[in-house]
């Protein structure tokens, strides 16, 4: 009886270990192929293997602002003082806030390339942000549009230059990284890690010819793309999706480029409560059902494999200890440590390059809890028709 049990137990160990190893190989490929995009892209740039646009084409920077007087006062001058020969900045005052109007009026006297318009207070649109962006795009004089938010500040005076150098002949989208300011709290570490990982993921997929999203804090596209999509007409039933869905619908291998230089990023103020951050995640995830089938399939595989990796590791760890199989314990632990070291190197090199913090044991914590938070939001959050009750801010 004991020998039969031992045989079955050993067979199960071998089966789980093979699955564990195959999942590890996939995770290794995923990190090296996609998450390592910044290091790999910068190496190619240093070797002169990436072609850039020499001509500095005129651009329109569009900012939608709703009750953002203080942020505009603090951050807008950094956008208006970019070292770029020809550009305009269009601020759309969503709600026609009087303080914001007075601020913009004063700034226009100093910066003649600042223009503004407004969304009338009480406009009957599910997403007034989409209406605001539409007004800004229609007011734009130039073909290339760069988008950021009112609470964002560029890393350098060469932010526009770094984005615009990607305006090649066949390019229609340029995706950048929008980071969050760092603070000393566990929540802030969670937010900055989540933001970094998502950015490395969408930049990595775009570099591999599979673009699926961008963030409105730092991205660019041609005006023609907007009109070819008939604006936001296909997503007016959604409060969100003004940035990622337009990329998901029209971006492809030929027309999309990424910008990963550390002077190209923007910085934003993070949420200071878990509830506010969760609502922000809820708003972003509420449009994920509108992604293409290919995008959804690609995005679901990695977190599932991650869960399976940890589950099989725990099983093998317990099994090897119970059965005193020290060889299995050593090999399993070595594979786990190898993956962890790979994460440490790739994530921290990317984070430090962008001026961010380093992560150590928190990588393992966030690696486990973030997919659980996403799964909870997708299951119990305001998805589908319920997403209309989520504020855009």
C-alpha positions as CSV (number, residue, x, y, z in Angstrom):
1,X,0.0,0.0,0.0
2,X,2.8,2.4,0.9
3,X,4.8,1.7,-2.3
4,X,1.7,2.4,-4.4
5,X,1.1,5.7,-2.6
6,X,4.8,6.6,-3.0
7,X,4.8,5.8,-6.7
8,X,1.6,7.9,-7.3
9,X,3.0,10.7,-5.2
10,X,6.3,10.7,-7.1
11,X,4.5,10.7,-10.4
12,X,2.4,13.7,-9.3
13,X,5.6,15.5,-8.2
14,X,7.2,14.9,-11.6
15,X,4.1,16.1,-13.5
16,X,3.8,19.3,-11.4
17,X,7.6,19.9,-11.7
18,X,7.4,19.7,-15.5
19,X,4.5,22.2,-15.5
20,X,6.4,24.4,-13.1
21,X,9.5,24.3,-15.4
22,X,7.5,25.1,-18.6
23,X,5.8,28.0,-16.9
24,X,9.2,29.3,-15.8
25,X,10.5,29.1,-19.4
26,X,7.4,31.1,-20.5
27,X,8.0,33.7,-17.7
28,X,11.6,33.9,-18.7
29,X,10.7,34.5,-22.3
30,X,8.0,37.1,-21.3
31,X,10.4,39.2,-19.3
32,X,13.2,39.1,-21.8
33,X,10.9,39.6,-24.8
34,X,8.6,42.3,-23.4
35,X,9.4,43.6,-19.9
36,X,13.1,44.2,-20.8
37,X,12.1,46.6,-23.5
38,X,13.7,49.7,-22.1
39,X,17.2,48.2,-21.7
40,X,17.0,46.5,-25.1
41,X,15.7,49.6,-26.9
42,X,18.3,51.9,-25.3
43,X,21.1,49.6,-26.4
44,X,19.8,49.6,-29.9
45,X,19.7,53.4,-29.8
46,X,23.3,53.7,-28.6
47,X,24.4,51.4,-31.4
48,X,22.6,53.6,-33.9
49,X,20.2,50.9,-34.9
50,X,17.1,53.1,-34.4
51,X,16.3,55.7,-37.0
52,X,14.8,59.0,-35.9
53,X,13.2,62.0,-37.6
54,X,15.6,64.8,-38.1
55,X,13.0,67.4,-39.1
56,X,11.2,68.9,-36.1
57,X,7.6,68.9,-37.2
58,X,5.2,71.3,-35.6
59,X,3.0,69.8,-32.9
60,X,-0.1,70.6,-30.8
61,X,0.0,69.6,-27.2
62,X,-3.5,69.0,-25.8
63,X,-4.5,69.1,-22.2
64,X,-7.9,68.5,-20.8
65,X,-8.4,70.0,-17.4
66,X,-11.4,69.7,-15.0
67,X,-11.1,71.8,-11.7
68,X,-7.3,71.7,-12.2
69,X,-6.4,75.3,-11.3
70,X,-3.7,74.5,-8.9
71,X,-2.1,71.8,-11.1
72,X,-2.1,74.1,-14.1
73,X,-0.6,76.9,-12.1
74,X,2.2,74.6,-10.9
75,X,2.9,72.4,-14.0
76,X,1.7,74.2,-17.2
77,X,4.7,76.5,-17.4
78,X,7.0,73.5,-17.8
79,X,5.0,72.5,-20.8
80,X,5.0,76.0,-22.2
81,X,8.8,76.4,-21.9
82,X,9.8,73.4,-23.9
83,X,12.8,73.9,-26.2
84,X,11.1,73.1,-29.4
85,X,10.9,75.4,-32.5
86,X,7.2,75.3,-33.3
87,X,4.4,74.1,-31.1
88,X,1.2,75.2,-29.5
89,X,-0.4,74.2,-26.2
90,X,-4.2,73.9,-26.1
91,X,-5.9,73.7,-22.7
92,X,-9.5,72.7,-22.7
93,X,-11.2,73.9,-19.5
94,X,-13.7,71.1,-18.8
95,X,-16.5,72.8,-16.9
96,X,-15.5,76.4,-17.7
97,X,-14.0,76.9,-14.2
98,X,-13.5,80.7,-13.6
99,X,-10.2,80.4,-11.7
100,X,-8.8,78.3,-14.5
101,X,-10.0,80.8,-17.1
102,X,-8.3,83.7,-15.3
103,X,-5.1,81.7,-15.0
104,X,-5.1,80.8,-18.7
105,X,-5.8,84.4,-19.6
106,X,-2.8,85.6,-17.6
107,X,-0.5,82.9,-19.0
108,X,-1.5,83.8,-22.6
109,X,0.0,87.2,-22.1
110,X,3.4,85.6,-21.4
111,X,3.2,82.6,-23.7
112,X,1.6,83.5,-27.1
113,X,1.6,79.8,-28.2
114,X,-0.9,79.0,-25.4
115,X,-4.5,78.6,-26.6
116,X,-7.6,77.5,-24.7
117,X,-11.2,76.6,-25.1
118,X,-13.8,75.1,-22.8
119,X,-16.6,72.6,-22.3
120,X,-19.7,74.4,-21.1
121,X,-20.6,73.6,-17.6
122,X,-23.5,71.1,-17.5
123,X,-22.6,69.5,-20.9
124,X,-24.7,66.3,-21.3
125,X,-22.1,63.8,-22.2
126,X,-21.3,60.6,-20.4
127,X,-17.6,61.5,-20.8
128,X,-16.9,65.2,-20.8
129,X,-13.2,64.4,-21.1
130,X,-13.8,62.9,-24.5
131,X,-15.8,66.0,-25.4
132,X,-13.0,68.2,-24.1
133,X,-10.3,66.3,-26.1
134,X,-12.5,66.4,-29.2
135,X,-12.7,70.2,-28.9
136,X,-9.0,70.4,-28.4
137,X,-8.2,68.2,-31.4
138,X,-10.6,70.2,-33.6
139,X,-8.9,73.4,-32.5
140,X,-5.4,72.1,-33.2
141,X,-3.5,73.8,-36.0
142,X,-1.0,71.0,-36.5
143,X,-1.2,67.4,-37.8
144,X,0.7,65.8,-34.8
145,X,-1.0,65.8,-31.4
146,X,0.7,65.2,-28.1
147,X,-1.4,64.4,-25.1
148,X,-0.7,64.9,-21.4
149,X,-2.8,65.7,-18.3
150,X,-3.1,68.9,-16.2
151,X,-1.4,67.2,-13.2
152,X,1.6,66.1,-15.3
153,X,5.0,67.7,-15.6
154,X,7.6,66.8,-18.2
155,X,10.9,65.4,-17.0
156,X,12.8,67.9,-19.1
157,X,12.6,70.8,-21.6
158,X,13.3,68.2,-24.3
159,X,10.1,66.2,-23.7
160,X,8.4,67.3,-27.0
161,X,11.7,66.8,-28.9
162,X,12.1,63.3,-27.6
163,X,8.5,62.4,-28.6
164,X,8.6,64.2,-32.0
165,X,11.8,62.5,-33.1
166,X,9.6,59.4,-33.7
167,X,7.4,61.2,-36.2
168,X,8.6,59.1,-39.2
169,X,6.8,58.9,-42.5
170,X,4.7,55.8,-41.7
171,X,4.2,56.5,-38.0
172,X,0.8,57.4,-36.6
173,X,1.3,56.6,-32.9
174,X,4.1,57.3,-30.4
175,X,3.8,55.8,-26.9
176,X,5.6,57.1,-23.9
177,X,5.8,56.5,-20.2
178,X,3.8,58.5,-17.6
179,X,5.3,57.9,-14.1
180,X,4.1,58.9,-10.7
181,X,5.9,61.0,-8.1
182,X,7.4,58.8,-5.3
183,X,6.4,59.1,-1.7
184,X,7.3,57.2,1.4
185,X,4.4,54.8,1.9
186,X,3.5,51.2,1.0
187,X,0.6,52.4,-1.2
188,X,2.9,54.6,-3.2
189,X,5.4,51.8,-3.7
190,X,2.4,49.6,-4.9
191,X,1.2,52.4,-7.3
192,X,4.6,53.2,-8.8
193,X,5.4,49.5,-9.2
194,X,2.1,48.8,-10.9
195,X,2.5,51.8,-13.2
196,X,6.0,50.8,-14.2
197,X,5.1,47.2,-14.9
198,X,2.1,48.2,-17.0
199,X,4.2,50.7,-18.9
200,X,7.0,48.1,-19.6
201,X,4.3,45.7,-20.7
202,X,2.5,47.9,-23.2
203,X,5.8,49.4,-24.5
204,X,7.2,45.9,-24.8
205,X,4.2,44.6,-26.7
206,X,4.3,47.7,-29.0
207,X,8.0,47.2,-29.7
208,X,7.2,43.6,-30.6
209,X,4.6,44.8,-33.1
210,X,1.6,44.1,-30.9
211,X,0.5,47.5,-29.6
212,X,-2.6,47.4,-27.4
213,X,-2.8,50.6,-25.3
214,X,-1.2,53.9,-24.4
215,X,-1.8,56.4,-21.6
216,X,-3.1,59.9,-22.0
217,X,-0.4,61.2,-19.7
218,X,2.2,60.8,-22.4
219,X,1.3,59.7,-25.9
220,X,1.0,61.2,-29.4
221,X,-0.9,60.4,-32.6
222,X,-1.8,62.1,-35.9
223,X,-5.0,64.1,-36.2
224,X,-6.0,61.9,-39.2
225,X,-6.2,58.9,-37.0
226,X,-8.8,60.6,-34.8
227,X,-11.0,61.5,-37.8
228,X,-10.6,58.1,-39.4
229,X,-12.0,56.6,-36.3
230,X,-14.8,59.2,-36.3
231,X,-13.5,60.5,-33.1
232,X,-14.7,58.8,-30.0
233,X,-18.0,57.9,-31.6
234,X,-17.5,54.2,-31.0
235,X,-16.7,54.6,-27.3
236,X,-19.2,57.3,-26.3
237,X,-21.0,54.6,-24.2
238,X,-17.9,54.4,-22.0
239,X,-16.7,57.0,-19.6
240,X,-13.1,55.9,-20.1
241,X,-11.0,54.7,-23.0
242,X,-10.1,58.1,-24.5
243,X,-6.5,56.9,-24.7
244,X,-6.1,53.1,-24.7
245,X,-9.0,52.2,-26.9
246,X,-7.9,54.5,-29.8
247,X,-4.6,52.8,-29.7
248,X,-6.2,49.3,-29.4
249,X,-8.3,50.0,-32.4
250,X,-5.9,51.6,-34.9
251,X,-2.3,51.0,-33.8
252,X,-0.3,48.2,-35.5
253,X,3.3,47.0,-36.1
254,X,3.9,49.4,-39.0
255,X,2.4,52.7,-37.6
256,X,3.5,52.6,-33.9
257,X,6.7,53.6,-32.2
258,X,7.8,53.8,-28.6
259,X,9.9,56.4,-26.9
260,X,12.0,55.2,-23.9
261,X,14.6,57.9,-23.3
262,X,14.6,59.1,-19.7
263,X,14.0,62.7,-20.8
264,X,10.7,61.7,-22.5
265,X,8.7,60.8,-19.4
266,X,6.1,62.8,-17.6
267,X,5.4,62.8,-13.8
268,X,2.0,62.9,-12.2
269,X,0.7,63.2,-8.6
270,X,-0.4,59.7,-7.3
271,X,-3.5,58.9,-5.3
272,X,-3.1,59.0,-1.5
273,X,-5.7,56.5,-0.5
274,X,-6.2,52.9,-1.5
275,X,-9.9,53.6,-2.3
276,X,-9.0,56.4,-4.8
277,X,-6.4,54.2,-6.5
278,X,-8.8,51.3,-6.7
279,X,-11.4,53.5,-8.3
280,X,-8.7,54.6,-10.8
281,X,-7.9,51.0,-11.6
282,X,-11.6,50.3,-11.9
283,X,-12.0,53.1,-14.4
284,X,-9.1,51.8,-16.5
285,X,-10.2,48.1,-16.3
286,X,-13.8,49.0,-17.1
287,X,-12.9,49.4,-20.8
288,X,-10.8,46.2,-21.1
289,X,-13.8,44.3,-22.4
290,X,-13.6,46.5,-25.5
291,X,-10.1,45.5,-26.3
292,X,-9.6,43.3,-29.4
293,X,-9.7,39.5,-28.8
294,X,-6.0,39.2,-29.6
295,X,-5.1,41.8,-27.0
296,X,-7.3,40.2,-24.3
297,X,-5.8,36.8,-25.0
298,X,-2.3,38.1,-24.8
299,X,-2.9,40.0,-21.5
300,X,-4.6,37.1,-19.7
301,X,-1.9,34.5,-20.3
302,X,0.8,36.1,-18.2
303,X,-1.1,36.6,-14.9
304,X,-2.5,33.0,-15.2
305,X,1.0,31.6,-15.8
306,X,2.2,33.7,-12.8
307,X,-0.5,32.3,-10.6
308,X,0.3,28.7,-11.8
309,X,4.0,29.4,-11.1
310,X,3.5,30.3,-7.5
311,X,0.9,27.6,-6.9
312,X,3.1,24.8,-8.4
313,X,6.1,26.2,-6.4
314,X,4.3,26.0,-3.1
315,X,3.1,22.5,-3.9
316,X,6.6,21.3,-4.8
317,X,8.1,23.0,-1.8
318,X,5.7,21.3,0.6
319,X,5.9,18.0,-1.2
320,X,9.7,17.9,-1.2
321,X,9.9,18.7,2.5
322,X,7.4,16.1,3.4
323,X,9.1,13.4,1.3
324,X,12.6,14.6,2.2
325,X,13.3,15.0,-1.5
326,X,16.2,17.5,-1.1
327,X,17.1,17.3,-4.8
328,X,13.6,18.4,-5.8
329,X,13.7,21.1,-3.2
330,X,17.0,22.4,-4.4
331,X,16.1,22.5,-8.1
332,X,12.7,24.0,-7.4
333,X,14.1,26.7,-5.2
334,X,16.9,27.5,-7.6
335,X,14.4,28.0,-10.4
336,X,12.3,30.3,-8.2
337,X,15.4,32.3,-7.2
338,X,16.5,32.6,-10.8
339,X,13.2,34.1,-11.8
340,X,13.3,36.5,-8.8
341,X,16.8,37.6,-9.7
342,X,15.7,38.2,-13.3
343,X,12.9,40.4,-12.0
344,X,15.2,42.3,-9.8
345,X,17.6,43.1,-12.6
346,X,15.1,44.0,-15.3
347,X,12.6,45.9,-13.2
348,X,15.2,47.8,-11.2
349,X,17.3,48.7,-14.1
350,X,14.3,50.1,-15.9
351,X,13.0,51.9,-12.8
352,X,16.4,53.5,-11.9
353,X,16.9,54.6,-15.6
354,X,13.6,56.5,-15.4
355,X,14.6,58.1,-12.1
356,X,12.5,55.8,-10.0
357,X,13.2,53.7,-6.9
358,X,14.5,50.2,-6.5
359,X,12.3,47.3,-5.5
360,X,13.5,44.2,-3.6
361,X,11.3,41.9,-1.5
362,X,8.3,44.1,-2.5
363,X,8.6,42.7,-6.0
364,X,7.4,39.3,-4.7
365,X,4.6,40.9,-2.7
366,X,3.3,43.0,-5.6
367,X,3.8,40.2,-8.1
368,X,1.2,38.2,-6.1
369,X,-1.3,40.8,-4.8
370,X,-1.7,42.9,-8.0
371,X,-3.2,40.2,-10.1
372,X,-5.5,39.4,-7.1
373,X,-6.6,43.1,-6.9
374,X,-7.3,43.1,-10.7
375,X,-9.2,39.9,-10.5
376,X,-11.3,41.3,-7.6
377,X,-12.1,44.5,-9.6
378,X,-13.0,42.6,-12.7
379,X,-15.3,40.4,-10.7
380,X,-16.9,42.8,-8.3
381,X,-16.1,46.3,-9.8
382,X,-18.2,48.5,-11.9
383,X,-17.7,46.9,-15.3
384,X,-19.9,47.1,-18.4
385,X,-23.0,49.3,-18.0
386,X,-22.1,50.0,-14.4
387,X,-18.9,51.8,-15.5
388,X,-21.0,54.9,-16.3
389,X,-21.0,55.8,-12.6
390,X,-17.2,56.1,-12.5
391,X,-15.9,59.7,-12.6
392,X,-13.2,60.4,-15.2
393,X,-10.8,62.2,-12.9
